[in-house]
Every structure is written in structure tokens, then in C-alpha cells.
Amino acid sequence: MVAAGVAALVALSVPRDDGNQPGSGSGGSGGKPGSSRASSTSSSSDGGDVLPSTWDAEAVGRYYRQRPALVARRVVQVASEACSYGAALLADMAAGAVERNQAERADQAMAAIERLGPAYVKVAQALSTRVDLLPPAYLFAIQRLQDRVPPFADAQAYACIERAFGAPLGQVFSQLSDTAVAAASLGQVYRGTLRATGQDVAIKVRRPDVLESVTLDLYLMRGVAAQLNSMPEVKSDWVGIIDNWAGRFLQEMDYLLEAANTRQFAADLAALPGVVIPGVVAEGTTSDVLITTWVEGERLSDSSAGDVRQLCDTLLSAYLIQLLDTGLLHADPHPGNLLRTTDGRIAILDHGLIQEVPRDYSLALMEYIAHLSVGDWNALADDLVNLGFVDDISDRERLVGPLGRILTQLTQGGGAKNINIAVVTQEIEKLSQEFEFKVPPYFALILRTFSVIEGIALQVDPNYSIVKECFPYMSRRLLTDDDPRAREALRQLLFAGGDQLSLERVERMVEGLSSF
């Protein structure tokens, strides 16, 4: 597949006169059923002179087919990384060491992805949701991917800020940081004080060339995806996957959309006084520049304050509200976006990516958490269908045993020290092969979020179990929901999966209700 990918990249660097991008014909997937193609409401010229700001595979294809030199340079860079990795993989195959060296090879792949830039980092992170596509060693390595890039020139950023305000910086700010206080692949952040109001603000500026660099890489990936789709043994619709990712990725780059998301999350979580969402400053906010109130604090993961454990509980409640009440999930949870403020609250930053969670899935999640809490593995098998992990369970007995062993390990609390990684990895691989598991995008975000929260909490409480910590909020939530499915989930929780009411759980429910 590495060779096919390199061949596809080379083909893309050659100008084409037929007007078709590889893989962009009918259905956009080289003939595989069930494919999708993202489109854009923005316009681009028929001659390919303008890049669309939202994903339009055909318009992007026209644009880059007119720029073969630009494409060729990038092809050389990508092919060099791919060939280096492919050579190491072939050597492993020749030596019969593929499985033994899988972790090392996964780390090599992640290092190459970091060097290739934001589009590859984002797609790799999206791949962390696809247990059906990647072995566990690669899934674990993706979790360590870093978005590391040097800042772009301050002069470029300042010019962009002046355009956004329509005035010189000196008229807008009484103070402005001399250089970026933070930088990432899509943009960088400055700190300033607005002259008119005296308000301290964060100014996020999009990289000037990021649209071209990202869409070029997505164009190349889509060409490789078309080659993969043409292989009979490949079952997944890679073109559809790339189109879906591309649409979400370009949405993340629109700061007007992020501003709207930020306002929505502030409204959704207003009932939690311990949570801070930065306020959006309308003046100066454009698709390229986002102005928000400055939040003073430190990373929760780096804090030595005595309230970190309590703040993790508050954070968990905030995400459970998103999952089970509002249906709108913050889709970029990582330690850099979670701050302990100087007044002891938890701030959630960066709302460029969101994920909608339909009501039916919220109910399915309640059932899942209830069954998980009481160890009802048989019912959990049905939950996997309802949540979209598997399409059908043809052999329940073959699923329930391994599922119970995996979840018993993962939910007992105490983190990695209490988990037999070899057993869990082996069971996950077995289930993935036998039942064609897939992780729905929203559930992958849930897992990522819970993993971040649990990782922080384990630093101060070695026996922390996030499944148990869901109980207080789940109790309150289920008590106030009249849906029959919610009522049954409540019964499961209180009776611990049996016929006897659990007094311990009733006491915990009372404690949970008193904390809200």
C-alpha cells in the first residue's frame, strides 16, 4: 500500500487535461458503494484560480492541476517520508519482525507525520477513532502526536489584526505582546489590552498560508485514497473518509464559526459556576482573527493545587451535560485547552471543532454507562449496536466474553498500573477482526475526553475511576428524564444489575443530588 500511495502521489504531480481529479468521478470514490463527497457553498472560478474556503473536492482539484510545480514539490517531500517508512516496514517483513517492531514503527510514522504538518497531524488524530483500520500500537502512538510548529512572522500577524479592526494597532490596543504567546499549526495567539475598554484579550490569528498548505495535502491524500479504494481487498471508503475529515478540518479554520460555537458553549454551561468559557469580543473578530477575553491560569494537568481532583469532577460534569443534555460536544479536548484559573475554576478553551450528539445516542449512552457500571456485559453487547460500533451481532457468546474481560480491566480504576496491556490489546485485535468494529466519531471524542480527565485525576488520586465518578451526574440526569429507556437505565444503576436495591448506590445518589 505504501508503494501504491507513492505512485498515486507521483500521478497527481502530472498535469491532467481531462478535468477529473483521481477519485472524483461519480460518487467520488472510485466506484465503492456508500461513498460521499463534501461540497462547498463558496464559489471558485472554472479556471481554478480561487481556492474555496470550505471543502469542494472538484474545485480544489482544478486549482492544483493548474499548479504542477507546487504539487510536485510537495509530492517529493511526502514521498520521501513515505519511502523511508516503507523501507523500514519492508525490512521488518523480510525479518519476520512486523509484530515485534510494531510500536517502534508506529513511533516512526508519527514522527514523519509531525514533520509533514497540520493536515497529516489532524488526519492521523482522526484515524485514532478507527480501530477497524489501524492496529493498537498505532492507535496508542497517535495519542502522543504533537502540534509543533514555529510561529510565523509577527509583522504578518499584526497586519492581519489591523485589517480586522480597520485601524492601526496603537489606536486599538494600549498594550500588545511583542510576539506570540502560543503557536500551533493553524494559527497563533497574542495577548493585548483594548484601549477603549481596558479589557485584557486573547487575539488568535490564522496563518496566512494555511488554507493552501492544508488543501494541497488533502488533495494529495484524496488521490491516494482513490488508489486504495480501487483495491479489491480494501473495504473502507477512503475517499469518503477524507472528504468527511476535510470538511470538518476547514470548518475549524473559520474563526467566525468558532466564535459562534464559543457563545453556544457559554450558554450551555452557564449553570455550572465552576466552569469558565472565554467571552467573544465581536469587534475585530473575522474569519481570520478571533478576539476573546483573556483567561489567566495554568494547565490543569500541570497544577499542584489541592483542588485538582474536585476540578476534574466539575470538568466531567461539564462534558456529561454536553453529551446527555445539550447534545453539543466540545471536540478538541486536550490538556492545553483545560486551565485552572487563578480563582480556582476550570476554563475550557478552543471551540473550533464541535460534534453534535443526537438525542437517540444520548439515551444509548445513558444505557451504556448504566450497564458498564453494573458489569452487565450481555446488555452491553446490544449497546454496541445501538451506539454504532457494530452493525449486527451474529454470535453473541463470542463477543460477550472478550468484551467483559476488556471492560473489567478498563473500568476498575487506577489507570494503566492496573491494566494488563497485553491482554487488552490482544482482545481488542480479536474483536476488531471478528466483528468489524468501528468507533463512531462522537464516541471517539468521548473516549479522548474521558482519557484526558482520568489522566489528570490519576496524578492526585491513584485509584480514580471515571466510570464510578459518572454516577452522581447520571443519577440526577436519569431521575429527571421521563423517557422509558432512561427509567430502565436508572433501575439498572440502583439495583446494580440484580433484584435487590443497592443501599450504597442510593446513598451515593443522594450525595450526587446534593452536589448539583
C-alpha positions in Angstrom: 0.0 0.0 0.0 2.9 2.3 0.6 4.1 1.8 -3.0 0.6 2.4 -4.3 0.4 5.6 -2.3 3.7 6.9 -3.7 2.6 6.0 -7.2 -0.6 7.9 -6.7 1.3 11.0 -5.4 3.5 10.9 -8.5 0.5 10.7 -10.7 -1.0 13.7 -9.0 2.0 15.8 -9.8 1.5 15.4 -13.5 -0.8 18.0 -15.2 -4.1 16.5 -16.4 -6.3 17.7 -19.3 -9.4 15.6 -18.7 -10.8 17.8 -15.9 -11.0 14.9 -13.5 -9.2 14.5 -10.2 -8.4 10.9 -9.4 -11.3 9.6 -7.4 -13.7 12.5 -8.1 -15.9 10.8 -10.6 -19.5 9.6 -9.9 -19.8 9.1 -6.2 -16.3 10.4 -5.7 -14.8 7.1 -4.5 -13.6 5.2 -7.5 -16.7 3.1 -7.6 -17.0 1.9 -4.0 -20.6 2.0 -2.7 -21.7 4.2 0.2 -19.1 7.0 -0.6 -19.7 10.6 0.0 -18.3 13.8 -1.4 -18.2 17.0 0.6 -19.2 20.1 -1.3 -19.0 23.8 -0.7 -21.4 26.7 -0.8 -18.5 29.0 -1.7 -17.7 29.6 -5.3 -14.5 29.2 -7.3 -13.7 30.0 -10.8 -14.0 27.3 -13.5 -10.4 28.0 -14.3 -9.2 27.0 -10.8 -7.9 30.5 -9.9 -9.5 30.6 -6.4 -9.3 28.1 -3.5 -12.7 27.5 -1.8 -12.7 28.3 1.9 -14.9 25.2 2.6 -14.2 21.7 1.2 -15.1 21.3 -2.5 -13.0 18.4 -3.9 -13.6 19.3 -7.6 -12.7 23.0 -7.1 -9.6 22.1 -5.2 -8.7 19.6 -7.9 -9.0 22.3 -10.6 -6.9 24.7 -8.6 -3.9 22.3 -8.1 -4.0 20.8 -11.6 -3.0 24.2 -12.8 0.0 24.3 -10.4 2.0 21.2 -11.2 5.3 22.6 -9.9 3.7 23.3 -6.5 2.2 19.9 -6.3 5.5 18.2 -7.5 7.5 19.9 -4.7 5.1 18.6 -2.1 5.0 15.2 -3.6 8.7 14.9 -3.2 8.5 15.8 0.4 5.7 13.4 1.2 7.1 10.6 -0.9 10.5 10.9 0.9 8.8 10.4 4.2 6.7 7.5 2.9 9.6 5.7 1.3 11.7 5.9 4.5 8.9 4.4 6.5 8.0 1.9 3.8 11.6 0.7 3.6 11.7 0.1 7.4 8.4 -1.8 7.1 9.7 -4.0 4.3 12.8 -4.8 6.3 10.5 -5.9 9.2 8.6 -8.1 6.9 11.7 -9.7 5.5 13.0 -10.4 9.0 9.6 -11.6 10.3 9.6 -8.8 12.8 6.5 -6.9 11.9 4.7 -7.6 15.1 7.8 -7.3 17.3 8.7 -3.9 15.8 5.2 -2.5 15.5 5.5 0.0 18.4 8.8 1.3 17.0 7.4 1.6 13.5 4.3 3.4 14.8 6.6 6.0 16.6 8.5 6.4 13.3 5.3 7.0 11.4 4.1 9.6 14.0 7.4 11.5 13.8 7.1 11.7 10.0 3.5 12.9 10.3 4.6 15.7 12.7 7.2 16.8 10.1 4.6 16.8 7.3 2.4 19.3 9.1 -1.1 20.1 10.2 -3.2 18.2 7.7 -1.3 15.0 8.4 -1.5 15.5 12.1 -5.2 16.2 12.0 -6.0 13.2 9.8 -3.9 10.9 12.0 -5.7 12.1 15.0 -9.0 11.4 13.2 -7.7 7.9 12.5 -7.5 7.3 16.2 -11.2 6.7 16.0 -10.9 3.8 13.5 -10.0 0.6 15.4 -11.1 -1.2 12.2 -8.2 0.4 10.2 -5.2 0.6 12.5 -3.6 -1.8 14.9 -3.4 -0.9 18.6 0.3 0.2 18.6 -0.6 2.9 16.0 -3.7 4.0 17.8 -1.7 4.4 21.0 1.1 6.3 19.2 -1.4 8.7 17.7 -2.4 9.9 21.1 1.1 11.3 21.6 1.1 13.3 18.4 2.0 17.0 19.0 1.0 20.0 17.0 4.5 21.6 17.0 5.4 24.4 14.6 7.3 27.6 14.9 5.3 30.9 14.9 5.0 32.8 11.7 6.3 36.4 11.4 4.8 38.8 13.9 4.6 41.5 11.2 2.2 39.3 9.2 0.0 38.7 12.2 -0.1 42.4 13.1 -1.1 43.3 9.6 -3.9 40.8 9.8 -5.1 42.2 13.1 -5.1 45.8 11.7 -7.2 44.7 8.8 -9.7 43.0 11.1 -10.1 46.2 13.2 -9.7 48.6 10.3 -7.3 50.8 12.4 -3.7 50.9 13.4 -2.7 48.7 16.4 -1.9 51.7 18.5 -5.4 53.0 18.2 -6.9 49.7 19.2 -4.6 48.4 21.9 -3.0 50.1 24.9 -0.8 47.0 25.3 0.1 44.2 22.9 2.6 41.3 23.3 5.8 41.7 21.3 5.5 38.2 20.0 3.1 35.3 20.0 2.4 33.7 23.4 1.3 30.5 21.8 1.7 29.0 18.3 0.1 26.0 16.6 -0.3 24.7 13.0 -3.4 26.7 12.2 -2.7 30.0 14.0 -1.1 31.7 16.9 -2.2 33.8 19.9 -1.2 37.3 21.2 -2.2 39.0 24.4 -3.4 42.5 24.4 -5.4 45.2 26.3 -8.2 47.0 24.4 -7.7 50.8 24.6 -11.5 51.5 24.5 -12.5 49.2 27.4 -9.3 48.3 29.2 -10.2 44.6 28.8 -7.4 42.0 28.5 -8.0 39.9 25.4 -6.5 36.9 23.5 -6.0 37.6 19.8 -5.9 34.4 17.7 -4.6 34.9 14.1 -4.8 32.3 11.4 -1.7 31.5 9.5 -1.6 33.4 6.2 -0.7 30.4 4.0 -2.6 27.7 6.0 -5.5 27.3 3.5 -3.2 26.5 0.6 -0.9 24.2 2.6 -3.8 22.2 4.1 -5.9 21.9 0.9 -2.8 20.8 -1.1 -2.2 17.9 1.3 -5.8 17.0 1.4 -5.8 16.9 -2.5 -2.8 14.5 -2.4 -4.4 12.4 0.3 -7.6 12.1 -1.7 -5.7 10.9 -4.7 -4.0 8.2 -2.6 -7.4 7.3 -1.2 -8.8 6.8 -4.7 -6.0 4.3 -5.4 -6.8 2.5 -2.1 -10.4 2.3 -3.0 -9.6 0.6 -6.3 -8.0 -2.3 -4.4 -10.5 -5.3 -4.1 -9.2 -6.1 -0.6 -9.9 -2.6 0.7 -13.4 -2.5 2.2 -13.4 1.1 3.7 -14.4 4.1 1.5 -11.2 6.1 1.9 -12.3 8.9 -0.4 -15.5 9.4 1.6 -13.4 9.3 4.8 -11.0 12.0 3.5 -13.9 14.2 2.3 -15.6 14.0 5.7 -12.4 14.9 7.5 -11.6 17.7 5.1 -14.9 19.4 5.5 -14.6 19.4 9.3 -10.9 20.5 9.1 -11.7 23.5 7.0 -14.6 24.4 9.3 -12.1 24.5 12.2 -10.1 27.2 10.3 -13.1 29.6 10.2 -12.9 31.8 13.3 -16.4 33.2 12.8 -17.7 29.7 13.3 -15.5 29.2 16.3 -16.9 32.5 17.8 -20.5 31.2 17.4 -19.5 27.9 18.9 -17.9 29.6 21.9 -21.0 31.6 22.6 -23.2 28.5 22.4 -21.0 26.6 24.9 -21.0 29.5 27.3 -24.9 29.4 27.2 -25.0 25.6 27.5 -22.7 25.5 30.6 -23.9 28.7 32.3 -25.5 26.6 35.1 -22.0 25.4 36.2 -20.4 28.2 38.1 -17.1 26.4 38.3 -16.7 26.4 34.5 -15.3 29.3 32.6 -15.8 29.8 28.8 -14.0 32.8 27.3 -16.2 35.6 26.2 -16.2 36.6 22.5 -15.4 40.2 21.6 -17.3 41.0 18.4 -15.2 43.9 17.3 -12.2 42.7 15.4 -13.4 39.1 15.1 -13.4 37.9 11.5 -12.8 34.6 9.7 -9.1 35.1 10.2 -8.9 36.7 13.6 -10.7 35.8 16.9 -10.8 38.1 19.9 -11.8 36.6 23.2 -11.5 37.6 26.9 -8.1 36.6 28.3 -8.2 33.8 30.9 -5.4 33.8 33.4 -4.4 30.3 34.7 -2.3 27.2 34.4 -2.8 23.9 32.7 -4.9 21.7 34.9 -2.5 18.9 34.1 0.4 20.9 35.5 -1.3 22.3 38.6 -0.2 21.3 42.1 -3.3 23.0 43.7 -5.2 21.0 46.2 -8.5 21.3 44.2 -7.4 19.4 41.0 -9.4 16.3 41.9 -12.5 18.5 42.5 -12.0 20.4 39.3 -11.8 17.0 37.4 -15.2 16.2 38.8 -16.5 19.6 37.6 -15.0 19.0 34.2 -16.6 15.6 33.9 -19.9 17.1 34.8 -19.5 19.7 32.0 -18.8 17.0 29.4 -21.7 14.9 30.6 -24.0 17.9 30.3 -22.8 18.2 26.7 -23.3 14.5 26.0 -26.6 13.9 27.7 -28.3 17.3 27.9 -27.3 19.8 25.2 -26.2 17.3 22.5 -23.3 19.6 21.5 -19.8 18.2 22.3 -16.5 20.2 22.6 -14.5 18.2 20.1 -10.9 19.2 20.9 -10.2 18.1 24.4 -6.5 18.1 25.3 -4.6 19.3 28.3 -3.6 22.6 26.6 -7.3 23.6 26.4 -8.1 22.9 30.1 -6.9 25.6 32.5 -7.2 26.0 36.3 -8.0 29.7 36.7 -6.4 31.8 39.4 -9.7 31.8 41.2 -10.0 28.0 41.3 -12.3 27.4 38.4 -11.9 25.3 35.2 -11.6 27.0 31.9 -12.4 25.2 28.6 -10.7 26.8 25.6 -10.7 26.5 21.8 -14.2 25.7 20.4 -13.3 25.5 16.7 -14.4 21.9 16.5 -17.8 20.6 17.8 -19.7 17.3 17.4 -23.4 17.0 17.6 -24.8 14.1 19.6 -28.4 13.2 18.6 -31.0 12.5 21.3 -31.2 8.8 20.5 -27.4 8.5 21.0 -27.6 10.3 24.3 -30.2 7.8 25.5 -28.0 4.9 24.2 -25.0 6.5 26.2 -27.1 6.5 29.4 -27.9 2.8 28.9 -24.2 2.1 28.1 -22.9 3.8 31.3 -25.6 2.1 33.4 -24.7 -1.3 32.0 -21.0 -0.6 32.3 -21.4 0.5 36.0 -23.0 -2.8 36.9 -21.0 -5.1 34.6 -23.9 -6.3 32.5 -21.8 -7.4 29.6 -24.7 -9.1 27.8 -26.7 -5.9 27.7 -23.5 -4.0 26.6 -23.5 -6.2 23.5 -26.8 -4.6 22.5 -25.4 -1.2 23.4 -22.6 -1.6 20.9 -25.2 -2.0 18.1 -27.3 1.0 19.4 -24.1 3.2 19.6 -23.0 2.2 16.1 -19.9 0.2 17.0 -21.1 -2.9 15.1 -23.9 -3.4 12.6 -25.0 -6.8 13.9 -24.1 -9.4 16.5 -24.3 -12.8 14.8 -22.5 -14.6 17.6 -23.3 -13.0 21.0 -21.3 -15.6 23.0 -18.1 -14.9 21.2 -18.5 -11.2 21.9 -19.6 -11.1 25.5 -16.6 -13.0 27.0 -13.8 -10.8 25.5 -15.9 -7.7 25.9 -16.2 -8.4 29.6 -12.5 -9.0 30.0 -11.6 -5.8 28.3 -14.1 -3.6 30.1 -13.3 -5.1 33.5 -9.7 -4.1 33.0 -10.5 -0.6 31.7 -13.2 0.4 34.3 -11.7 -0.9 37.6 -9.9 2.4 38.3 -6.2 3.1 39.0 -5.2 3.7 35.4 -2.5 1.8 33.5 -0.9 0.3 36.6 -4.0 -2.0 37.0 -4.4 -2.8 33.3 -2.8 -5.8 31.6 -2.0 -4.0 28.3 -1.0 -7.3 26.5 -4.4 -8.9 27.4 -6.4 -5.8 26.4 -4.5 -5.3 23.2 -5.0 -9.0 22.2 -8.7 -8.9 23.0 -9.2 -5.7 21.1 -7.4 -7.1 18.0 -9.5 -10.2 18.2 -12.8 -8.4 18.5 -11.9 -5.9 15.7 -11.2 -8.8 13.3 -14.2 -10.9 14.1 -16.9 -8.2 14.4 -15.5 -5.4 12.2 -15.6 -2.8 14.9 -15.7 0.8 14.1 -15.7 3.7 16.6 -18.3 6.4 15.8 -16.7 9.9 15.7 -18.7 11.3 18.6 -17.8 8.3 20.8 -14.1 8.6 19.9 -14.3 12.1 21.2 -15.9 10.9 24.4 -13.1 8.4 24.9 -10.5 11.0 24.3 -12.1 13.4 26.7 -12.5 10.9 29.4 -9.0 9.7 28.9 -7.7 13.3 29.4 -9.8 13.9 32.5 -8.8 10.5 34.0 -5.1 11.0 33.3 -5.2 14.4 35.2 -7.2 12.9 38.1 -4.9 9.9 38.5 -2.0 12.3 39.2 -3.6 13.2 42.5 -5.8 10.1 43.1 -4.1 6.8 42.1 -7.4 4.9 42.4 -9.5 7.3 40.4 -12.2 5.6 38.2 -14.0 7.8 35.8 -16.9 5.2 35.4 -17.6 5.5 39.1 -17.3 9.3 39.0 -20.1 9.4 36.4 -22.6 8.1 38.9 -23.6 11.4 40.7 -24.4 13.2 37.5 -26.0 10.1 35.9 -28.3 9.8 38.9 -29.6 13.3 38.7 -29.9 13.1 35.0 -31.9 9.9 35.0 -34.2 11.0 37.8 -35.3 14.0 35.7 -35.9 12.1 32.4 -39.3 10.5 31.8 -38.2 8.5 28.8 -38.7 4.8 29.4 -35.2 4.0 28.3 -33.8 6.5 30.9 -36.1 4.9 33.6 -34.7 1.4 32.8 -31.2 2.7 33.0 -31.9 4.2 36.4 -33.3 0.9 37.6 -30.1 -0.8 36.4 -28.0 1.7 38.4 -29.9 1.4 41.6 -30.3 -2.3 41.6 -26.7 -2.9 40.5 -28.0 -5.2 37.8 -29.8 -7.5 40.2 -33.1 -7.7 42.0 -32.0 -6.1 45.3 -31.9 -2.3 45.8 -28.3 -1.3 46.5 -28.3 0.9 49.6 -24.7 2.0 48.8 -25.9 3.3 45.4 -28.9 5.1 47.0 -26.5 6.9 49.4 -24.3 7.8 46.5 -27.3 9.1 44.6 -28.3 11.3 47.5 -24.7 12.7 47.7 -24.7 13.3 44.0 -28.0 15.2 44.0 -26.7 17.4 46.8 -23.7 18.4 44.7 -25.9 19.8 41.9 
